[in-house]
Each structure stands twice: as structure tokens, then as C-alpha cells.
Amino acid sequence: MFLEAASIGLGAALFRDAERFEKGDYGSLALAIRTLVRFRPTRIRVELDDRSLDTHAPVVAVANGPYAGLGFTVAPEASLEDGKLDVQIFRLASKWELIRHFAAIAFGRRRYEPRISGY
């Protein structure tokens, strides 16, 4: 069984702080900002059914539905009905672009970003 989404990179690094914030620990926002400022993406190899992709992306997410967390649209084309996992590679140039993108997709809103690839 797979529920919602899993990610590596910045999303995973911020997960603990986001959970604490959601439970009312508003001081965790400062920890999240510190994590964001210090985060450095590494090279990632993504193994898919029919190919391998090498990338230098701040976030790679795997999802079986379109939404994750607090309603972020991480995999807009994902369907819970198709029995497949969707892989999203976020190749945004900077952390600030990534923050702007996640702000735009928060709570179910969606904005197309051509540097995010879905597989």
C-alpha cells in the first residue's frame, strides 16, 4: 500500500519542521527557514521502468494522487484509480523559485511550471 507521496531533497528535509508547525509549534518556522537556507541539492539518479534519469534537482516526489501534505498539488496528473506511481522532478533554478512554485500550488491551486517533469 502507498499513501499520498514521498519525496527526497528539500521536501524531505523540511518535513519534520512542517509537521511540528502543523501541530502548533510556530517556532519551527525559524528552523524550516534555516533548513531552506542551508539546503544544497545533490545529484540524483531516478530509475524508472524503461530508463534512468540523472538530474540535479532540489526535489523529486513520487505520488499516487495529485495532492500531498497540506493540499500541495505535487503530481497534477496522478490518479488514485490507475494503480501507478507518478514521479515528479522539480528542476527549478533556485530555492526561491521553488518556494514561489509551492506557494502557487498550495491548497489545491495549480500553476504550470515547464521545468517540472512528470513520469
Secondary structure, DSSP 8 states (H G I E B T S, - for coil): ---SEEEEEHHHHHHHHHHHHHTT-TTHHHHHHHHHHH-----EEEE-SS-EEEE--SEEEEESSSEETTTEES-TT--TTS---EEEEE--SSHHHHHHHHHHHGGG-----TTEEE-
